[in-house]
Amino acid sequence: MAFTFSAGSLVKARGREWVVLPESEPDLLVLRPLGGSDDDIAAVLPFEPVEEARFAPPEPSDLGDQRAAGLLRTALRVGFRSGAGPFRSLAGIAVEPRAYQLVPLLMALRQKTVRMLISDDVGIGKTVEAGLIASELLAQGEATGLAVLCSPALAEQWQQELRSKFAIDAELVLASTVSRLERGLDLGQSLFDRYPNVIVSTDFIKSPRHRDDFVRHCPDLVIVDEAHTCVAADDTSASTQSQLRHELLRRVAEDADRHLLLVTATPHSGKESAFRNLLGLVKPELAHVDLESEAGRKLLARHFVARKRADVRQYLTKEDGLADDSLAERTAFPSDRYFKDETYKLSPEYRALLDDAIAYASERVEEAGGRGRREARIAWWSAIALLRSLVSSPAAAAQTLTTRSAAAIAASAEEADKLGAPLTSDAADSDALEGMDVAPGAETDEGAPKSRLAELAERARRLEGPEQDHKLKALIRQLKALLADGYHPIVFCRYIPTATYLAEQLANDPEKKKRGPLGAKTIVKAVTGELSPQQRIERIEALAAEAGDDAAARRVLIATDCLSEGVNLQHHFDAVVHYDLAWNPTRHDQREGRVDRYGQRRDEVRVITLYGDDNGIDGKVLEVLIKKHRQIKKDLGISVSVPDELSTGVTDAIVEWLLMRGRENEDALFGADAFKVSQEKLESDWNSAAERERTSRSRFAQRSIHPEEVAREVASIRAALGGAGEIRTFVRESLGALGAVLRDQGGSGDFTAQVGGTPVGLRDALASTVGAEVIEKDREIPFRGDPAVARGEAALVRTDPVVGALASHVLNAALDPRAEGARPARRCGVVTTDAVTTRTTLLLVRYRFHLTLPSRGGERQLVAEDARLLAFEGAPRNAVWLPQERAVELLDATAAENTDPHFGERTMTRILGQLPDVHAHLETYGDELATELDAAHRRVRAASGEIVRGLSVTAQKPADVLGAYVYLPAAPSASAGAPA
C-alpha cells in the first residue's frame, strides 16, 4: 500500500510522532521526530503501521503557574534544529555568533559562487565566520563537501571546532593518517570522493604527487587557513614550499564554480604585490583592477572583509547609524595589553662563557671566510645558532654545543642558507612552526676541535639554576608578581631545551619532595614540539584540571612557538612572558594573540618581556624591532608585519658587529655605517607598510553590508530563536523549579547550579555534556552570559548543549501529563493578574513550513518549524487580536492573587472547546508568516536573481496549538490598597 502523506504532515509510527520530509516516496516515508534533529531521521516502509497524527489538545486539568507559558515557549524554540528563516543552519549549530560575525555570512549569501578573503584582526573569530558560511552552504545544498587546508599543527583544532560548533564531521588527511585512510578505499576510488568533508595538511597535499588527485576530486567548498603563506610578493624570491602552496591554490581556484574562503589576519605582510596575488586567487580581476577607482573598490568590497577590534567592540549602536541601541552588542575584548620590559644582567661566570663563545665563533667565521663561500655560510649559521642558544638558556647552549649544525651537510652556500635559516631565524611567513623549536647545532666538522665545544658545553651545564642563571632568577621574580596578582601566565621560549629546563626549575616534584620557587599550589607544565598537536591540547587541559576550582591554585604554562599560532588559550591564561626575544616582532604578536582575544575575561592582558642588558643582542633587538612594532600597533590598532628580509638585515648587522668587535664595543653599534643603513631601510619600509595598511583599512573598510541590514537579520533571528535574556530566565527558572541549588556570582548575572536534587532523567542528560563526575559528585556547573566559555562551563545561549538538554527535559515533561517529578512548563494555565483589564487568551502555536529553495544542485524541498505567540481579548468567536509585542508582554505577567483550581479548570475547558473558532485566523497568520519568510529569503540573497528564482515558502495546515493560557483581570480589591 502506497503512502499518501504530504511533506510537512504529522504522522504517528513506532510509538512516537514524526514530521514527513520531502525526500519521501510513495513506497518509502522519510521521517524526522517531532522536535528532533536530522541525526534522528528514519525511513519507514509500507508494511509498518503509520497513521495521521493530530496534535492532542492541552488537558484543562493540567494547569501551570504564571511561568508555564514562557518556559514552554523557550523549551520549544531551543529544540528547533531547522529554522524557517533564510539562515538554515543557525538553529542547529552549537555556537551563537556575534552580530558582527554575520557580516561575512550575509556577504557570502549574495554571491552565486562564494569567493571571499576574510581578514579580520587576530582574536575576532575568523574561524567561526568561516564555519558559519560553510555550515550554511552545506545546509542549503549549495555545497556538497568541504576541504579545510591548514598547517598540520592546527588540523585537529579545526576538526574539533567544526564538529563541536557546527556538527560537521571531517576526516583528517595528514602525512600520519593518509595510509590508514587509503587502506579503506575501493579500487580506483579517491580519498576525497570517499570522505566528503576533510581537514587537509597544506604542506602534505601541496606536493605534485598528492596535489593532482586532490585537485581532480576537490570538494566544491574550500577554506584556506593562514592563506598569506600561500603567496609571495613579486619582488622577492619565494621559497620552494611557498611556490608549491601557491600552485596548489591557483589550481583549486581555477574552477570558477568552487566556493573559496581565504582566511588570514595578515593579508598584506608588508607587500602590496603579495596582497594583490592573494586577491587574484579570490577573483582574477582583483589582481589588476584599479583599487583607487570607485568601481575597483566596489568590486573588492563584495569579496573582502577586514576589521579591527575597535570596529566591532560595540556594534549595532546609534553610532553605526541605527535609530536606537536596542540591538546593541558589546563584545568583551581585553581593553589593552600592559607591556613591561624587564632587564637582567649576566652573572660573571655566564658573561665569561658568552665572551669565550663569541671569540670561538668569531674565529670560526673568520677562518671559514678564507676557505670559500660555502664554508663561510656554514660557519655563519653555526655562530648564530651558538649565540641564540647561549642567550636562551644554559640547557639550550649545552645542546647546541654538542649537536651538529644542520647547515654542515650543505653542498653549496645557497643550500647552507636554506638549511640554516629556519632553525635560527624567526621568519613571520616560515613554512611551518613544526620542528622549528629544536635547538640548532653548532658543530660543523670543518676543522673545529670538538674538545673546545665540549668544554664550553660542560661550562654551560654548570650554570643551570637561578644562582648563576640570572635570567631564570628574573623570570621567577616576574612570575611571583603575576601570580600574586591572580594571573595565570604563559612563558614563551625559542627552544625545546629551554622550555624543559624552565619546567624542571619551576615545578614542584612531590616524588622528590622538591618544592618549586612559585609555591605549593602553582602547577607548572611544558608544551613543546616534541608533543603531537593533540597531545599539546591534552596537556593544557590536564594543567587546567589539575589546578581545579581552588581559587588559590595558579597555572603556569611553559611553551615554545609551537603554540604561538592557532591554538586558543584565553580560557586558561591571561598573561604572556617573552622569555626569549623573537627576531621578528610578528612572532611576539602571535604569542600574545593566543590569550588576548575574544573570550578573555581579563580586561587587561599583561605582557612581560625579559631581555639581557649586557649580552650584546637583546637590547638592540628590543629597541629597533619590538618597540617599533608595538608603537605601530598602538597607532593603527592592528599589527603590521615587518618584511622578513629587513628584520634579518638588522639582526645580521647586530651579530656581525658582535662577532667582529665583541660585547665591549656594543654601544658603538648604533653609529656603525652597516647598522645605520639596515636600520634606516627598515624604518623607511616599515613606515611605508604601516601607512599603506592605514590607508587600505580606511579605503577598503567593510561597506557592502550596512549595519541596518545586519540589525534587521539579528532582530529576525532573535524573534524566531530567542535572545540572551530569554535563555537566562528560562535556565534559572527551570533549574530552580526542578530542585537545583543556584548561587549568583557577583553582579554579572552569571551563576552556578548544583543539580544533585533534580530528576534522574535530567541528571543523566547533563552527564553527557558536563561529565559524569560533575553530576555524580554534585559539583557546581558555572553558567556564563558570555558565549565564549571554557570546558566544563555552560553558556546562556540556546545552542549550548547544557541548555539544550534542559530544554528537552522541560519540553518532554510538559507534553506528558503523566511524567513523574516536577514539571516547570505546562500546556495550559489560568492566571489572575493586573496585567489585563479584560479576559485575554494567549496561544502558543507551532507552525510548519514547506520550503522550496533553489540551489546549484537543483531545487531542495525542506520542512522547517517556527513557534509564535498570539493573543486575543474576549471570547474566541468575537476575538479581538492583539499586536505581537503585546502577546509577548503577557509572558511577564505576574499573578495578583491565587486562582481557584476548579474554577481554572472550568475556564480552561470552556476556552479549549471554543478554539475551533480561531482556527481560520491561525491559518491566515501562518500564510502571512510564510510571505514574510519568503521576503526574508529573497532579501538576504538580493544581489543575485538566479539564487532566488523558484524560491517559495508555504505554511503547512493545520497549525498546532501547543499551549493555551487565560489571563483574568484581578478584582479591584486585589490590587488596591485600603481606603485612607
RABEL-V73411 format. One record per residue. PHI is phi in whole degrees, -180 to 180 (* if undefined). BURIAL is b if it has 24 or more other C-alpha atoms within 12 Angstrom, else e. D_CENTER is the distance of its C-alpha to the mean C-alpha in whole Angstrom. Layout:
phi: <PHI:PHI>
burial: <BURIAL:BURIAL>
d_center: <D_CENTER:D_CENTER>
This chain:
phi: <*:-80:-81:-125:-81:-87:-59:95:-68:-101:-129:-119:-158:55:78:-148:-103:-136:-105:-76:-97:-63:-72:-66:-122:-56:-109:-157:-99:-105:-126:-118:-57:-60:79:-94:-111:-65:-67:-101:-61:-135:-112:-124:-92:-60:-76:-87:-70:-134:-134:-65:-105:-100:-68:-62:-70:-61:-90:-62:-82:-95:-88:-106:-93:-65:-89:-59:-65:-64:-67:-67:-60:-67:-59:-66:-70:-63:-76:-65:-118:-146:-66:-86:-74:-69:-103:-67:-91:-62:-73:-108:-94:-100:-145:-101:-67:-70:-59:-67:-76:-80:-61:-60:-64:-63:-62:-66:-71:-94:-115:-66:-113:-78:-132:-143:-113:-101:-127:-64:-62:-56:89:-79:120:-66:-63:-64:-62:-67:-64:-61:-65:-62:-60:-70:-63:-69:-66:-85:81:-74:-135:-111:-157:-139:-126:-108:-99:-154:-71:-60:-67:-102:-62:-68:-67:-61:-60:-66:-61:-66:-73:-78:-100:-123:55:-108:-88:-125:-88:-83:-113:-127:-57:-84:-115:-66:-63:-63:-66:-70:-66:-93:-85:-76:-60:80:-85:-85:-55:-86:-87:-72:-116:-68:-117:-138:-111:-117:-69:-59:-71:-80:-84:-76:-67:-53:-63:-93:-61:-62:-65:-64:-63:-65:-117:-64:-59:-85:-139:-128:-112:-114:-87:49:-63:-64:-76:-100:-136:-139:-70:-67:-97:-126:-86:-70:-67:-58:-64:-64:-63:-66:-65:-65:-64:-60:-68:-60:-73:-65:-75:-60:-73:-66:-94:-89:-71:-139:-117:-100:-122:-165:-89:-129:-72:-92:52:80:-127:-65:-68:-65:-63:-64:-65:-67:-63:-63:-72:-70:-152:-52:-67:-69:-71:-127:-64:-76:-76:-82:-84:-63:-64:-65:-67:-65:-64:-64:-60:-75:-126:-130:-132:-147:-129:-101:-60:-61:-73:-124:-58:-126:-135:63:-110:-61:-65:-88:97:-84:-69:-151:-104:-64:-107:-57:-130:-114:-100:-86:-79:-56:-70:-169:-102:-97:-99:-143:-101:-115:-101:-146:-115:-66:-71:-55:-67:-69:-65:-65:-63:-63:-63:-67:-68:-63:-63:-62:-63:-63:-60:-64:-66:-66:-65:-67:-62:-85:-103:140:-67:-59:-62:-65:-70:-60:-64:-62:-68:-64:-66:-62:-58:-64:-65:-65:-69:-64:-70:-73:-170:-61:-67:-66:-62:-62:-70:-62:-68:-114:-119:-71:-67:-63:-80:-65:-87:-64:-94:-148:-63:-64:-68:-61:-64:-65:-84:-84:-62:-58:-83:-118:-103:-129:-58:-67:-113:-60:-58:-164:-85:-62:80:-90:-103:-73:-71:-72:-94:-120:-70:-126:58:-107:92:-77:-71:-68:-62:-68:-65:-65:-65:-64:-63:-65:-63:-63:-62:-71:-93:-68:107:-67:-69:-103:-96:-71:-65:-61:-61:-65:-62:-59:-62:-69:-66:-60:-67:-64:-65:-64:-88:89:-88:-121:-92:-110:-106:-96:-120:-85:-125:-59:-58:-66:-62:-64:-61:-64:-62:-65:-73:-98:-80:-80:-130:-60:-64:-90:56:-102:-105:-72:-75:-100:108:-67:-100:-101:-97:-121:-136:-114:-128:-135:-69:-69:-94:-72:-53:-68:-64:-62:-62:-64:-69:-64:-64:-65:-61:-64:-68:-66:-68:63:-93:-65:-64:-86:-74:-130:-114:-130:-110:-101:-141:-95:-73:-64:-105:-82:-130:84:-78:-96:-122:-70:-79:-112:-137:-143:-150:-128:-117:-87:-73:-114:-71:-79:-90:-134:-63:-60:-64:-62:-64:-65:-61:-65:-68:-69:-114:-92:-159:-58:105:-73:-84:-73:-77:-129:-91:-94:-128:-109:-116:-90:-147:-80:-78:-136:-96:85:-123:-56:-60:-71:-62:-63:-69:-85:-106:-67:-66:-62:-62:-60:-64:-63:-65:-64:-71:-94:88:-141:-86:-120:-67:-89:-55:-57:-66:-78:-66:-64:-61:-68:-67:-63:-63:-65:-64:-61:-62:-65:-69:-82:-124:78:-73:-64:-106:-65:-67:-78:-57:-64:-94:-69:-61:-61:-69:-62:-64:-63:-69:-65:-63:-62:-58:-62:-69:-68:-63:-65:-63:-64:-67:-63:-67:-61:-65:-68:-63:-77:-68:-107:-57:-66:-129:-74:-120:-80:-53:-61:-67:-64:-59:-63:-74:-62:-62:-65:-64:-66:-65:-85:-112:98:-108:-63:-62:-64:-66:-59:-61:-61:-65:-63:-70:-67:-63:-60:-68:-90:100:-78:-101:-106:-135:-73:-120:66:-103:-81:92:-75:-155:-120:-139:-103:-109:-60:-95:-87:-57:-58:-60:-69:-62:-63:-67:-72:-61:-76:-104:-104:107:-62:-65:-61:-73:-62:-94:52:-79:-73:-102:-76:-113:-116:-75:-78:-63:-85:-110:-85:-62:92:-107:-117:-93:-83:-134:-65:-89:-70:-59:-67:-63:-63:-64:-65:-62:-62:-65:-64:-66:-63:-68:-67:-78:-118:-61:-96:-65:-83:86:-65:-131:-62:-102:-133:-85:-152:-172:-127:-124:-94:-150:-81:-75:-131:-113:-145:-59:-130:-114:-110:-113:-102:-117:-102:-109:-118:-122:-101:-109:-112:-114:-70:-146:-65:-93:106:-70:-116:-101:-132:-119:-133:-122:-151:-125:-134:-101:-129:-134:-141:-101:83:-77:-56:-64:-117:-61:-106:-78:-96:-61:-59:-65:-68:-63:-66:-61:-62:-63:-94:-65:-112:-73:-87:-159:-71:-107:-58:-57:-67:-64:-62:-65:-65:-62:-66:-62:-66:-66:-62:-68:-98:-62:-54:-69:-105:-60:-62:-67:-62:-69:-62:-63:-61:-64:-65:-62:-60:-64:-64:-67:-59:-64:-65:-61:-70:-65:-66:-104:-60:-75:-132:-64:-65:-70:-104:-67:94:-72:-153:-136:-129:-85:-82:-118:-83:-75:-98:-85:-81:-148:-136:-137:-108:-111:-108:-68:-72:-65:-52:-70:-71:-116:-80:-81:-67:-63:-67>
burial: <e:e:b:e:b:b:b:b:b:b:b:b:b:e:e:e:b:b:b:b:b:b:b:b:e:e:e:b:b:b:b:b:b:b:b:b:b:b:e:e:e:b:b:b:e:e:e:e:e:b:b:e:e:e:b:e:b:b:b:b:b:b:b:b:b:b:b:b:b:b:b:b:b:b:b:b:b:b:b:b:b:b:b:b:b:b:b:b:b:b:b:b:b:b:b:b:b:b:b:b:b:b:b:b:b:b:b:b:b:b:b:b:b:b:b:b:b:b:b:b:b:b:b:b:b:b:b:b:b:b:b:b:b:b:b:b:b:b:b:b:b:b:b:b:b:b:b:b:b:b:b:b:b:b:b:b:b:b:b:b:b:b:e:b:b:b:b:b:b:b:b:b:b:b:b:e:e:b:e:e:e:e:e:e:e:e:e:e:e:b:b:b:b:e:b:b:b:b:b:b:b:b:b:b:b:b:b:e:e:b:b:e:e:b:b:e:b:b:b:b:b:b:b:b:b:b:b:b:b:b:b:b:b:e:e:e:e:e:e:e:b:b:b:b:b:b:b:b:b:b:b:b:b:e:b:e:b:b:b:b:b:b:b:b:b:b:b:b:b:b:b:b:b:b:b:b:b:b:b:b:b:b:b:e:e:b:e:e:e:e:b:e:e:e:e:e:b:e:b:b:b:b:b:b:b:b:b:b:b:b:b:b:b:b:b:b:b:e:e:b:e:e:e:e:e:e:b:b:b:e:b:b:b:b:e:b:b:e:b:e:b:b:b:b:b:b:b:e:e:b:b:e:b:b:b:b:b:b:b:b:b:b:b:b:b:b:e:b:e:e:e:e:e:b:b:b:b:b:b:b:b:b:b:b:b:b:b:b:b:b:b:b:b:b:b:b:b:b:b:b:b:b:b:b:b:b:b:b:b:b:e:e:b:e:e:b:b:b:b:b:b:b:b:b:b:b:b:b:b:b:b:b:b:b:b:b:b:b:b:b:b:b:b:b:b:b:e:e:e:e:e:e:b:e:e:b:b:e:b:b:b:e:b:b:b:b:e:b:b:b:b:b:b:b:b:b:b:b:b:b:e:b:b:e:e:e:b:b:b:b:b:b:b:b:b:b:b:b:b:b:b:b:b:b:b:b:b:b:e:e:e:e:e:e:e:b:b:b:b:e:b:b:b:b:b:b:b:b:b:b:e:e:b:b:e:b:b:e:b:b:b:e:b:b:e:e:b:e:e:e:e:e:b:b:b:b:b:b:b:b:b:b:b:b:b:b:b:b:b:b:b:b:b:b:b:b:b:b:b:b:b:b:b:b:b:b:b:b:b:b:b:b:b:b:b:b:b:b:b:b:b:b:e:e:b:b:b:b:b:b:b:b:b:b:b:b:b:b:b:b:b:b:b:b:b:b:b:b:b:b:e:b:b:e:e:b:b:b:b:b:b:b:b:b:b:b:b:b:b:b:b:b:b:b:b:b:b:b:b:b:b:b:b:e:e:b:e:e:b:b:e:e:e:e:b:e:e:b:b:e:e:b:b:e:b:b:b:e:b:b:b:b:b:b:e:b:b:e:b:b:b:b:b:b:b:b:b:b:b:b:b:b:b:b:e:b:b:b:b:b:b:b:b:b:e:b:b:b:b:b:b:b:b:b:b:b:b:b:b:b:b:b:e:e:e:e:e:e:e:b:b:b:b:b:b:b:b:b:b:e:b:b:b:b:b:b:b:e:b:b:e:e:e:b:b:e:e:e:b:b:b:b:b:b:b:b:b:b:b:b:b:b:b:b:b:b:b:b:b:b:b:b:b:b:b:b:b:b:b:b:b:b:b:b:b:e:b:e:e:e:e:b:b:b:b:b:b:b:b:b:b:b:b:b:b:b:e:e:b:b:b:b:b:b:b:b:b:b:b:b:b:b:b:b:b:b:e:e:e:b:b:b:b:b:b:b:b:b:b:b:b:b:b:b:b:b:e:e:b:e:b:e:e:e:e:e:b:b:e:b:b:b:b:b:b:b:e:e:b:e:e:e:e:b:b:e:b:b:b:e:b:b:e:e:b:e:e:b:b:e:b:b:b:e:b:b:b:e:b:b:e:e:b:b:e:b:b:b:b:b:b:b:e:e:e:e:b:b:e:e:b:b:b:b:b:b:b:b:b:b:b:b:b:b:b:b:b:b:b:b:e:e:e:e:e:e:e:e:e:e>
d_center: <51:48:45:46:42:40:37:35:38:38:40:41:41:40:41:38:37:35:34:35:33:34:34:37:41:44:44:41:39:35:34:30:31:31:28:27:24:24:24:27:29:33:36:39:43:46:48:45:46:44:45:44:42:43:41:43:44:43:45:47:48:44:44:41:40:39:35:36:35:32:30:31:30:26:27:28:25:22:24:23:21:23:23:26:24:23:20:20:17:16:18:17:13:12:9:11:10:11:15:14:11:14:16:15:15:19:19:19:21:24:24:26:24:21:21:18:17:14:14:12:13:11:8:8:5:7:5:5:8:10:9:11:14:14:14:17:19:19:20:23:24:23:22:23:21:18:18:15:16:15:16:18:16:12:14:13:10:9:12:10:7:10:12:11:9:11:14:15:16:17:19:19:21:22:25:25:25:27:30:29:28:31:33:32:33:36:38:37:34:31:28:26:28:28:24:22:19:18:16:18:19:20:23:24:25:26:29:32:33:29:28:31:30:27:28:30:28:25:23:23:19:18:14:15:13:14:17:19:20:22:24:27:29:33:35:33:34:31:30:31:28:26:29:28:25:26:28:26:24:27:28:25:25:29:29:29:27:24:21:19:16:16:13:13:14:17:19:22:23:26:28:28:29:26:24:27:27:23:24:27:24:23:26:29:31:28:30:33:33:34:31:34:35:34:34:31:29:29:28:25:24:23:21:20:17:17:16:16:15:19:18:16:16:19:19:21:24:28:27:25:28:28:31:29:26:26:23:22:18:17:14:15:14:16:19:20:21:24:26:29:31:33:36:38:41:42:44:48:47:44:45:48:46:44:47:49:45:45:49:49:46:48:51:49:48:51:53:50:51:54:54:51:48:46:47:46:43:43:44:42:39:40:41:38:36:39:38:34:35:38:36:33:35:38:36:34:38:40:38:38:42:42:40:41:39:37:39:42:43:42:45:45:43:40:39:40:37:35:35:35:32:29:30:31:29:26:25:22:22:23:23:21:21:22:25:25:26:29:32:34:38:41:44:45:48:50:53:51:52:50:52:51:47:48:49:47:44:46:46:43:42:45:43:40:39:39:43:43:39:39:35:34:37:35:31:33:34:31:29:31:31:27:27:30:28:26:23:21:21:20:23:22:25:26:28:28:31:30:27:29:32:30:29:33:34:32:31:33:35:37:39:41:41:39:37:35:35:32:34:34:31:28:27:26:24:24:21:23:23:25:23:21:17:17:20:18:15:18:20:17:17:21:21:19:21:25:24:24:25:27:27:29:27:25:23:23:21:23:21:22:20:19:16:16:13:10:10:8:11:11:12:15:16:17:20:20:24:25:27:28:28:26:28:26:24:21:20:21:18:16:17:16:13:12:13:13:10:9:9:12:16:18:19:21:19:22:23:26:27:30:33:36:39:42:40:41:37:34:36:36:33:32:34:34:30:28:29:30:26:25:28:26:23:25:27:24:21:19:20:22:23:26:28:28:32:33:31:33:36:36:35:38:40:39:40:43:45:44:46:49:49:48:46:49:49:45:46:48:45:44:47:47:47:45:42:43:43:39:38:39:38:34:35:36:33:30:32:32:29:27:30:29:25:26:28:26:23:26:27:24:23:21:24:24:22:24:22:25:24:21:22:25:22:20:23:24:21:22:25:24:22:22:21:20:23:24:22:23:26:26:25:27:30:30:29:32:34:33:34:31:32:29:29:28:26:27:27:23:24:22:24:24:26:29:29:32:35:33:34:34:32:29:29:29:26:24:25:22:19:20:22:26:27:25:28:31:31:30:27:26:22:20:19:17:17:14:11:9:11:12:14:17:16:16:15:17:16:18:15:15:17:19:20:20:23:25:25:26:29:30:31:32:35:35:37:39:42:43:40:40:39:37:36:35:34:38:38:41:43:45:45:47:46:46:44:46:50:50:49:46:44:40:39:36:36:33:33:33:32:33:31:32:29:30:28:29:30:32:32:30:32:29:30:28:28:28:30:32:34:38:41:44:47:51:52:50:53:53:49:48:44:42:39:36:35:38:37:34:35:38:35:35:39:40:44:47:49:49:50:52:51:54:54:50:51:53:52:49:51:53:49:48:51:51:48:49:50:47:45:46:44:41:42:42:39:37:39:37:34:34:35:32:30:32:31:28:27:29:28:24:26:29:29:30:33:32:29:31:34:35:33:34:33:36:36:37:40:41:38:38:39:37:38:41:42:45:45:48:50:51:54:55:56:53:51:54:56:59:62:63>
